[in-house]
Amino acid sequence: MKAILEHIKRASQILGQSDTRTRNGALANLANALESNREQIKAANAKDIQAARESGLKQSLIDRLVLDDKAIDSMIRAVEEIRAQSEVLGAVTGGGVRPSGITITQIRVSLGVVLIIYESRPNVTIDTAALCLKSGNAVILKGGKEAKFSNAALMACIHQALESSALPKECAYEINSLSREQIATLLQERGYIDVVIPRGGSALIDFVVCHSKIPVIFHDKGVCHAYIDESADVECAVRVCVNAKVSRPSACNAIETILIHKSCLESILPCLAKALWDSGVEVRADSICYGLLESKSHRVAKEPKIDSGDFKGLDVALSNPGLLVQGSEEDYGVEFGAKILALKCVESMDKAIAHITHHGSKHSEIIITQSLEASRRFCALVDASAVFVNASSRFNDGGEFGLGAEMGISTQKLHVRGPMGAIHLTTTKYIVHGECNDDCKGTIRE
């Protein structure tokens, strides 16, 4: 393994010193390779999907595996967007002339070798390779065994792009065959690997943090909340919450809990529950919300002016469609990853923030409000990588943030937080020039 790591380290030095044209050319070749190998990618992915179904893998996890034409189009678009971004290597971030006479320039340089360990999603293979190419980093990829055929097909596209660009194939190296024990050993190799990024569940995060001597930037689970404030607009609350839960329930930026101010129960909760049920979402409600929703006599007072057909008929009496469940404390702090969410009534914003602080994963949090003061206070007090005001947490995404794609969404504070793009895969160094005269006066500190 050390011999392989030495090759990868040398490749990272070549890539880090390559010019913009070479790296952007490799990205263009990668986009072309994905297009020309579209059918091979889908065929390999079909093997993974079949194996996942035969092994009884949960449907929410199978959904993460799928590489259909839409997913391939998305990967190609991400590569092209990354290619079109401004150069990050060599960018000047600061500097100036000091009284001593020295001239300082601070520039961006690549990290070196990035190890990423991830689960399920094969598109991560392309996203991370493209971002590392852009930022001049070699990347070691350890994908999940459930996507082994898909990842192999995608790695073939990456190597095709590297070879056609005269870059070492070791700029991207796959280690899917390594056992957990071998991975634990690899995590000791801080002389060869500069940073490790785990993307996955808490078990993976804990394993990497426990065994690694290499600096870790982790993408933790997404336990995200939407807090509906007392001044919230019903239409906005329904739209945001439905999108944040339903558009992709398995995503880490989907909400898992809705906290609703007690003063909003009569005006917003029935409309919201109906919209969620129409979308097939199981609502695990606390006793207060459950009692209100279970009541057969409750009627929605006003139908929101929403054009979508999903919200028609809200002026009829609510009935339990089999998706209303009496919730419990065990439902809080859970990443369901499916069309399930917890619902809780809170007495104040302070109670909502306290709940988020205790149960959240510092990923994405939402406030729905018409009060500027409330939004400012919520944004100031909630500790998360992104806080949204009247917007869906599904926007916490590298593509949506203009990064093209992401290495992950960091939920820690060092050295980056939130979606990680190419610029976040760099560090800086100082270039210092002096002017030495005959006596070296004024250039050397006594």
Backbone torsions as a table, in degrees:
resi	resn	phi	psi	omega
1	MET	NA	-36.6	-179.9
2	LYS	-62.8	-36.3	177.8
3	ALA	-63.7	-40.2	177.5
4	ILE	-64.5	-43.9	-179.9
5	LEU	-62.4	-35.2	177.4
6	GLU	-64.6	-40.9	176.5
7	HIS	-63.0	-41.6	-180.0
8	ILE	-66.1	-39.6	179.2
9	LYS	-63.4	-43.0	177.9
10	ARG	-64.6	-39.3	178.1
11	ALA	-62.7	-37.7	179.4
12	SER	-64.5	-34.9	178.7
13	GLN	-68.5	-40.2	177.2
14	ILE	-64.8	-45.8	-179.0
15	LEU	-65.2	-41.9	-179.0
16	GLY	-64.4	-25.3	179.4
17	GLN	-98.2	-1.1	-179.2
18	SER	-71.7	159.2	-179.1
19	ASP	-87.2	168.5	-177.1
20	THR	-59.2	-41.6	-176.7
21	ARG	-61.6	-40.5	-179.9
22	THR	-64.9	-47.1	-177.6
23	ARG	-69.2	-40.5	176.3
24	ASN	-66.8	-33.4	175.5
25	GLY	-64.0	-39.2	177.7
26	ALA	-64.1	-37.8	178.1
27	LEU	-67.6	-39.5	176.1
28	ALA	-62.8	-40.9	177.8
29	ASN	-65.6	-33.8	178.3
30	LEU	-66.6	-44.4	177.5
31	ALA	-59.8	-41.1	178.7
32	ASN	-66.6	-38.4	-179.8
33	ALA	-66.0	-38.6	177.5
34	LEU	-63.7	-40.2	179.6
35	GLU	-67.4	-46.3	-175.9
36	SER	-72.8	-20.1	-180.0
37	ASN	-108.7	22.4	-176.3
38	ARG	-54.7	-48.1	-176.4
39	GLU	-67.6	-37.6	177.8
40	GLN	-65.0	-38.3	178.7
41	ILE	-64.3	-45.4	-179.3
42	LYS	-65.8	-36.3	178.6
43	ALA	-66.3	-42.4	177.9
44	ALA	-65.3	-40.2	179.9
45	ASN	-64.6	-35.7	178.7
46	ALA	-60.6	-35.0	177.2
47	LYS	-64.8	-41.3	178.4
48	ASP	-66.0	-41.7	179.9
49	ILE	-63.3	-43.9	179.3
50	GLN	-62.5	-45.3	179.7
51	ALA	-63.7	-37.8	179.4
52	ALA	-64.2	-42.6	179.4
53	ARG	-66.6	-40.6	-179.7
54	GLU	-66.8	-28.9	-179.6
55	SER	-87.0	-4.0	178.8
56	GLY	79.9	23.6	178.2
57	LEU	-62.3	141.2	-179.4
58	LYS	-58.7	146.3	-177.8
59	GLN	-60.3	-36.6	179.6
60	SER	-62.3	-32.6	177.4
61	LEU	-78.9	-34.2	176.0
62	ILE	-63.5	-39.0	178.6
63	ASP	-57.5	-33.4	-179.4
64	ARG	-72.5	-19.3	-176.7
65	LEU	-83.8	-22.6	-166.5
66	VAL	-65.1	129.1	171.7
67	LEU	-121.6	83.4	175.5
68	ASP	-95.1	-174.0	-178.5
69	ASP	-58.9	-38.5	179.1
70	LYS	-62.0	-43.5	-179.8
71	ALA	-67.1	-39.0	178.1
72	ILE	-66.5	-41.6	175.5
73	ASP	-57.8	-40.8	-179.4
74	SER	-65.2	-40.5	178.0
75	MET	-64.3	-44.0	179.1
76	ILE	-61.6	-43.9	179.1
77	ARG	-62.0	-40.3	179.5
78	ALA	-63.4	-43.3	179.1
79	VAL	-62.0	-43.3	-179.4
80	GLU	-66.6	-37.2	178.6
81	GLU	-67.9	-39.0	177.6
82	ILE	-64.9	-42.7	179.2
83	ARG	-60.1	-37.3	-175.8
84	ALA	-77.5	-10.1	-178.0
85	GLN	-70.8	158.7	177.3
86	SER	-63.1	152.4	177.5
87	GLU	-63.2	136.7	177.9
88	VAL	-102.2	-32.6	-179.4
89	LEU	-72.3	133.7	179.9
90	GLY	83.6	-5.7	179.0
91	ALA	-62.6	133.8	-179.0
92	VAL	-82.6	125.1	-178.3
93	THR	-109.0	-8.5	179.4
94	GLY	175.3	-178.8	177.9
95	GLY	138.2	-169.1	-178.9
96	GLY	151.9	-175.3	179.5
97	VAL	-105.4	128.2	-179.2
98	ARG	-91.8	160.1	179.6
99	PRO	-56.0	-27.3	179.9
100	SER	-70.0	-15.9	-178.6
101	GLY	105.0	-9.9	179.6
102	ILE	-75.3	148.1	176.6
103	THR	-110.4	124.3	-175.6
104	ILE	-111.4	132.6	172.1
105	THR	-128.9	125.4	176.5
106	GLN	-102.1	124.4	-176.4
107	ILE	-126.7	160.9	177.0
108	ARG	-87.8	136.9	176.5
109	VAL	-133.7	161.3	-179.1
110	SER	-70.6	158.0	176.6
111	LEU	-71.7	-39.1	-180.0
112	GLY	128.6	-95.2	179.8
113	VAL	-120.6	125.4	-179.3
114	VAL	-111.4	127.1	173.2
115	LEU	-104.5	122.5	176.3
116	ILE	-118.9	129.8	179.0
117	ILE	-117.3	121.6	-172.2
118	TYR	-142.4	164.9	-176.7
119	GLU	-121.4	149.7	167.5
120	SER	65.5	-71.8	-165.4
121	ARG	-69.4	108.0	179.2
122	PRO	-70.2	-22.4	178.4
123	ASN	-62.6	-20.7	177.4
124	VAL	-61.3	-31.1	179.0
125	THR	-57.3	-46.9	-179.0
126	ILE	-74.7	-44.8	-178.2
127	ASP	-57.6	-47.7	-176.3
128	THR	-71.1	-39.3	178.6
129	ALA	-63.0	-42.0	-179.8
130	ALA	-64.9	-43.3	179.8
131	LEU	-65.7	-38.0	178.7
132	CYS	-70.2	-37.9	174.8
133	LEU	-59.8	-46.1	-178.4
134	LYS	-61.2	-38.7	-174.9
135	SER	-94.8	4.1	174.9
136	GLY	76.2	26.0	179.7
137	ASN	-107.8	137.2	167.1
138	ALA	-74.3	150.0	-176.8
139	VAL	-132.0	135.8	173.0
140	ILE	-107.2	122.8	-173.5
141	LEU	-110.8	126.0	174.2
142	LYS	-121.5	96.4	178.9
143	GLY	-89.1	173.2	-179.9
144	GLY	-76.8	150.6	-178.7
145	LYS	-64.7	-24.1	-179.0
146	GLU	-69.9	-13.1	-179.7
147	ALA	-120.3	27.4	-170.7
148	LYS	-64.3	-39.7	-179.9
149	PHE	-70.5	-41.5	178.7
150	SER	-63.1	-46.4	-179.0
151	ASN	-62.9	-38.1	178.5
152	ALA	-63.2	-41.9	178.7
153	ALA	-65.5	-38.3	179.6
154	LEU	-71.8	-37.1	177.1
155	MET	-64.2	-34.8	177.1
156	ALA	-61.4	-38.1	177.2
157	CYS	-66.4	-40.3	179.7
158	ILE	-63.9	-45.5	-179.6
159	HIS	-66.9	-34.5	175.4
160	GLN	-61.4	-42.3	-180.0
161	ALA	-67.2	-40.4	-179.9
162	LEU	-65.7	-46.0	-178.1
163	GLU	-64.1	-38.8	179.8
164	SER	-73.6	-10.0	178.6
165	SER	-107.8	7.4	179.7
166	ALA	61.1	32.8	174.1
167	LEU	-107.3	147.9	-179.0
168	PRO	-60.5	138.9	178.4
169	LYS	-65.6	-20.9	178.9
170	GLU	-71.4	-2.9	173.0
171	CYS	-62.2	-23.5	174.8
172	ALA	-137.1	117.1	-174.4
173	TYR	-129.0	131.1	-177.9
174	GLU	-99.3	135.7	-179.8
175	ILE	-127.6	37.5	-176.4
176	ASN	-63.2	-20.0	-176.8
177	SER	-82.2	-7.4	-177.0
178	LEU	-73.4	142.5	176.9
179	SER	-79.9	170.2	178.7
180	ARG	-60.8	-38.7	179.7
181	GLU	-65.1	-39.4	178.4
182	GLN	-68.6	-35.5	176.0
183	ILE	-64.0	-41.6	178.1
184	ALA	-59.7	-38.2	176.9
185	THR	-68.1	-41.4	-179.9
186	LEU	-60.9	-34.4	-179.0
187	LEU	-69.0	-4.1	175.8
188	GLN	-91.7	-10.8	-169.5
189	GLU	-85.5	63.4	-177.4
190	ARG	-73.5	-11.8	175.7
191	GLY	-76.5	-18.4	-178.0
192	TYR	-112.1	-31.1	-175.5
193	ILE	-113.1	133.5	-173.6
194	ASP	-95.0	-29.4	179.2
195	VAL	-155.6	145.8	175.2
196	VAL	-119.8	136.5	-178.3
197	ILE	-123.6	105.0	174.4
198	PRO	-89.3	132.9	175.8
199	ARG	-123.5	114.5	179.6
200	GLY	163.7	-156.5	-177.3
201	GLY	-76.4	175.7	-176.3
202	SER	-62.7	-31.6	179.9
203	ALA	-64.2	-42.5	178.2
204	LEU	-65.9	-45.5	-179.5
205	ILE	-58.8	-47.8	-178.1
206	ASP	-62.1	-39.8	-179.7
207	PHE	-62.0	-47.3	-177.6
208	VAL	-66.8	-46.8	-178.8
209	VAL	-61.8	-37.0	-178.0
210	CYS	-69.9	-38.9	-171.4
211	HIS	-99.0	-15.0	-169.5
212	SER	-84.6	134.1	166.4
213	LYS	-98.0	-2.8	179.7
214	ILE	-91.8	142.8	175.1
215	PRO	-54.5	137.4	-174.8
216	VAL	-115.8	133.2	168.6
217	ILE	-119.3	108.2	-172.6
218	PHE	-105.1	147.2	175.9
219	HIS	-105.0	98.3	-174.2
220	ASP	-84.9	179.1	-179.9
221	LYS	-61.8	160.5	-179.5
222	GLY	-110.4	92.0	171.9
223	VAL	-101.5	92.4	-171.7
224	CYS	-106.8	148.2	-176.8
225	HIS	-123.6	153.1	167.0
226	ALA	-119.9	122.9	176.3
227	TYR	-104.3	121.2	178.1
228	ILE	-96.2	108.1	-175.2
229	ASP	-76.0	165.6	-176.4
230	GLU	-63.8	-23.1	-179.8
231	SER	-96.6	8.9	-173.5
232	ALA	-63.9	146.7	173.9
233	ASP	-85.9	135.6	-174.3
234	VAL	-62.7	-43.6	-178.2
235	GLU	-64.2	-42.3	179.3
236	CYS	-64.6	-43.0	-178.9
237	ALA	-61.3	-44.0	-179.5
238	VAL	-65.6	-48.4	-177.7
239	ARG	-60.0	-49.6	-175.6
240	VAL	-65.5	-47.4	-176.1
241	CYS	-66.3	-40.9	179.2
242	VAL	-64.3	-44.9	178.6
243	ASN	-63.1	-44.0	-175.7
244	ALA	-66.4	-23.5	179.1
245	LYS	-100.7	-41.0	-165.2
246	VAL	-91.9	-32.1	-171.9
247	SER	-58.9	-35.4	171.6
248	ARG	-159.9	88.0	-173.6
249	PRO	-60.7	-25.9	-176.9
250	SER	-82.2	-8.3	-177.1
251	ALA	-74.6	150.1	-178.7
252	CYS	-69.3	-18.0	179.8
253	ASN	-98.2	14.2	173.6
254	ALA	-83.6	145.6	179.8
255	ILE	-75.0	149.2	177.4
256	GLU	-116.6	-18.8	-179.4
257	THR	-140.5	139.1	171.1
258	ILE	-112.3	126.4	174.9
259	LEU	-107.3	125.5	-175.5
260	ILE	-123.7	131.7	-180.0
261	HIS	-64.3	141.0	-174.2
262	LYS	-58.8	-29.0	-178.9
263	SER	-73.6	-11.4	-178.9
264	CYS	-96.4	-4.8	-171.9
265	LEU	-57.5	-49.9	-175.6
266	GLU	-68.4	-36.3	-172.9
267	SER	-88.3	-30.0	-172.0
268	ILE	-114.5	-39.4	-170.4
269	LEU	-57.7	-45.7	-179.3
270	PRO	-61.3	-42.7	178.6
271	CYS	-63.0	-43.0	-178.7
272	LEU	-65.0	-45.9	-179.8
273	ALA	-61.4	-43.8	180.0
274	LYS	-60.3	-43.7	179.8
275	ALA	-64.5	-40.0	178.5
276	LEU	-67.2	-43.3	178.9
277	TRP	-64.4	-39.5	177.6
278	ASP	-61.2	-25.5	178.5
279	SER	-93.5	5.1	176.1
280	GLY	81.5	22.4	-177.9
281	VAL	-91.2	128.9	174.0
282	GLU	-81.3	126.1	-178.0
283	VAL	-105.4	117.1	177.2
284	ARG	-99.8	95.6	-169.0
285	ALA	-95.9	146.7	172.5
286	ASP	-71.1	176.0	-171.3
287	SER	-61.0	-37.8	-178.2
288	ILE	-67.4	-50.7	-179.8
289	CYS	-66.7	-37.9	-179.6
290	TYR	-62.7	-43.9	-179.5
291	GLY	-61.4	-40.1	-180.0
292	LEU	-68.3	-46.4	-176.0
293	LEU	-70.9	-29.2	-178.0
294	GLU	-73.9	-22.2	-177.0
295	SER	-61.5	122.5	-178.7
296	LYS	-75.1	-18.5	-175.0
297	SER	-89.1	-9.9	-176.1
298	HIS	-73.6	133.0	176.4
299	ARG	-122.4	145.3	177.9
300	VAL	-70.1	127.1	-175.8
301	ALA	-71.8	-34.5	-175.3
302	LYS	-147.0	132.8	178.5
303	GLU	-84.8	126.5	178.4
304	PRO	-61.7	149.5	179.0
305	LYS	-83.8	75.8	-178.6
306	ILE	-119.3	129.6	-175.2
307	ASP	-74.0	-28.5	-175.4
308	SER	-57.8	137.8	179.3
309	GLY	-65.0	-17.7	-179.6
310	ASP	-64.8	-18.5	-173.4
311	PHE	-112.4	15.7	179.5
312	LYS	-77.3	151.8	172.9
313	GLY	80.3	21.3	-178.0
314	LEU	-76.1	-4.8	180.0
315	ASP	-89.5	5.1	176.1
316	VAL	-92.9	162.4	-178.7
317	ALA	-63.4	138.4	176.6
318	LEU	-71.2	145.1	171.5
319	SER	-135.7	154.9	-179.6
320	ASN	-75.7	111.0	-177.3
321	PRO	-85.8	15.2	-176.6
322	GLY	87.1	4.2	-179.1
323	LEU	-112.2	11.4	175.6
324	LEU	-105.0	122.3	-176.1
325	VAL	-127.4	141.9	173.9
326	GLN	-70.7	114.3	-176.7
327	GLY	-81.9	176.5	178.7
328	SER	-148.6	174.5	179.4
329	GLU	-61.5	-26.7	-179.4
330	GLU	-67.7	-14.0	179.9
331	ASP	-84.2	-9.8	-179.5
332	TYR	-90.6	143.3	-179.2
333	GLY	77.9	15.4	-177.5
334	VAL	-104.5	133.9	171.9
335	GLU	-93.3	95.9	-175.8
336	PHE	-68.1	-40.4	-178.7
337	GLY	64.9	22.4	-177.1
338	ALA	-151.7	-178.3	-179.2
339	LYS	-79.6	64.9	177.8
340	ILE	-140.0	136.8	172.1
341	LEU	-146.8	156.7	176.2
342	ALA	-93.6	148.0	-178.1
343	LEU	-132.2	128.4	-176.8
344	LYS	-139.9	138.5	173.9
345	CYS	-87.8	133.5	177.6
346	VAL	-124.1	152.1	-175.7
347	GLU	-83.4	-19.9	-175.9
348	SER	-161.5	168.8	174.6
349	MET	-63.4	-37.6	178.9
350	ASP	-57.8	-40.3	177.9
351	LYS	-66.5	-38.0	178.4
352	ALA	-64.3	-45.5	180.0
353	ILE	-63.9	-39.7	178.1
354	ALA	-62.1	-40.9	177.9
355	HIS	-63.1	-45.9	-179.1
356	ILE	-63.1	-42.3	179.7
357	THR	-60.9	-38.9	-177.3
358	HIS	-78.6	-40.4	-171.5
359	HIS	-105.1	-17.8	-174.7
360	GLY	-75.0	166.4	179.4
361	SER	-111.8	14.1	177.7
362	LYS	64.1	32.8	-177.9
363	HIS	-96.5	-77.5	-177.4
364	SER	-141.6	133.8	179.5
365	GLU	-134.8	146.5	-174.9
366	ILE	-123.2	141.6	164.2
367	ILE	-121.9	135.3	175.1
368	ILE	-113.9	114.6	-172.1
369	THR	-159.6	158.0	171.8
370	GLN	-108.2	5.9	-178.4
371	SER	-99.8	119.4	177.9
372	LEU	-63.4	-40.7	179.7
373	GLU	-62.5	-43.5	179.6
374	ALA	-63.9	-41.6	-179.3
375	SER	-65.0	-41.6	179.5
376	ARG	-64.0	-42.1	-178.6
377	ARG	-66.8	-43.4	179.4
378	PHE	-61.4	-47.5	-179.3
379	CYS	-62.1	-34.4	-178.8
380	ALA	-74.0	-35.5	-171.5
381	LEU	-95.1	-22.8	-178.0
382	VAL	-84.4	129.2	-178.6
383	ASP	-98.0	104.2	-179.6
384	ALA	-155.9	163.8	179.4
385	SER	-68.7	-26.2	176.7
386	ALA	-151.7	137.4	176.5
387	VAL	-121.3	130.5	-173.6
388	PHE	-113.3	135.9	176.1
389	VAL	-111.5	114.0	179.7
390	ASN	54.8	36.2	178.4
391	ALA	-145.6	153.0	-176.7
392	SER	-73.9	142.3	175.3
393	SER	-65.4	-14.4	178.4
394	ARG	-65.5	-13.3	176.1
395	PHE	-75.1	-12.3	178.9
396	ASN	-76.3	82.8	-170.2
397	ASP	-154.7	141.7	-178.3
398	GLY	-58.2	-42.3	179.0
399	GLY	-64.3	-43.7	-179.8
400	GLU	-67.1	-29.1	-179.2
401	PHE	-87.3	4.6	177.1
402	GLY	85.3	15.5	-179.1
403	LEU	-93.5	-4.1	-177.7
404	GLY	84.1	-51.7	176.2
405	ALA	-159.6	-170.1	-178.5
406	GLU	-145.2	149.5	170.3
407	MET	-74.8	-22.3	-177.4
408	GLY	159.1	179.1	175.4
409	ILE	-113.1	102.7	-176.6
410	SER	-69.0	130.5	178.4
411	THR	-106.5	8.9	175.1
412	GLN	-104.3	-173.0	-172.3
413	LYS	-114.3	-10.2	-179.9
414	LEU	-127.2	134.2	-8.8
415	HIS	-94.6	1.5	-176.8
416	VAL	-142.1	153.1	179.4
417	ARG	-137.4	140.8	-177.8
418	GLY	89.3	-164.7	-179.0
419	PRO	-59.8	133.5	-178.3
420	MET	-102.0	117.7	176.6
421	GLY	-106.8	-167.3	-177.5
422	ALA	-60.0	-41.1	-177.6
423	ILE	-63.5	-27.6	-179.1
424	HIS	-81.7	-4.5	175.4
425	LEU	-98.6	23.5	177.2
426	THR	-123.4	161.7	169.7
427	THR	-127.8	-169.0	-179.1
428	THR	-127.5	159.1	168.6
429	LYS	-142.0	156.2	179.6
430	TYR	-96.8	133.8	170.7
431	ILE	-108.1	120.4	-173.0
432	VAL	-120.6	126.0	178.1
433	HIS	-114.6	138.5	174.5
434	GLY	-116.8	168.7	175.4
435	GLU	-124.6	99.0	-174.0
436	CYS	-85.0	116.2	174.2
437	ASN	-91.9	-173.4	-174.6
438	ASP	-58.2	-39.8	-178.2
439	ASP	-98.7	0.8	-175.5
440	CYS	58.2	23.0	179.5
441	LYS	-73.1	142.4	176.7
442	GLY	80.1	0.2	-178.9
443	THR	-119.6	-13.3	-179.0
444	ILE	-124.7	126.2	-179.8
445	ARG	-72.4	132.1	179.9
446	GLU	-70.3	NA	NA
